[in-house]
Amino acid sequence: MKSLCLIAISVLLSLAVHAAENVFAICKVSETEQPSMVRMTVESIAENPDNGKAFFVFTDKVLDEGDIAYATTAQGNYYYRVVLQLTDAGKAKFAKFTRESLGQRMGVLLNGKLFSVPVVRLEVTDGIIKSAPYLSKQDAEGIVAGLRKGQVK
């Protein structure tokens, strides 16, 4: 089984999708405008080469906070990351999405803000999403606590 490292969901991870009630969402994104899209700028708390860049985000969500079964943190040598275990339904949706989106970007939204836009590099079949290793302990724990309470701070 494979896990996908999402660039700076640091899970880690404004429209119907960007409405405040969406604590976490994954959406398709593009660098060119298409129908059913909203323009958003990457606003990450972590080191992220895409900070400040604009992307067009599809309003249809691939995943949202209801697809998360469990959220926790993991420590690396000099960093922390967010690790999400998806529900069975979320696992199936994410596997299909990653299989069909290889080489394309996806948008990770937290509290209605575009947090990161990683490139899908492999099909994720195990239902585990890991943020890229750019988070402080405080940021990783804050994201996990927010996901558990229903609002990422």
RARA-V342360 format. One record per backbone hydrogen bond with DSSP energy under -0.5 kcal/mol. CO is the residue of the C=O (numbers start at 1). NH is the residue of the N-H. Records with the same first field share a line. If there is no record, write none. Layout:
CO: NH / NH
This chain:
2: 126
3: 5
4: 6 / 130
6: 9 / 132
15: 19
19: 22
21: 23
22: 112
23: 111
24: 65
25: 109
26: 62 / 63
27: 107
28: 58
30: 56
34: 37
36: 59
38: 57
40: 55
42: 52
48: 51
50: 53
53: 42
55: 40 / 57
56: 30
57: 38
60: 28
63: 26
64: 67
65: 68
67: 69 / 87
70: 85
72: 83
74: 81
79: 76
80: 135
81: 74
82: 131
83: 72
84: 86 / 129
85: 69 / 70
87: 91
88: 92
89: 93
90: 94
91: 95
92: 96
93: 97
94: 98
95: 99
96: 100
97: 101
99: 102
101: 104
104: 120
105: 29
107: 27 / 109
108: 115 / 116
109: 25
110: 113
113: 110 / 115
114: 43
116: 108
118: 106
119: 121
120: 103
123: 125
127: 86
128: 4
129: 84
130: 6
132: 134
134: 47
135: 80
136: 140
137: 141
138: 142
139: 143
140: 144
141: 145
142: 146 / 153
143: 147
144: 148
145: 149
146: 150 / 151
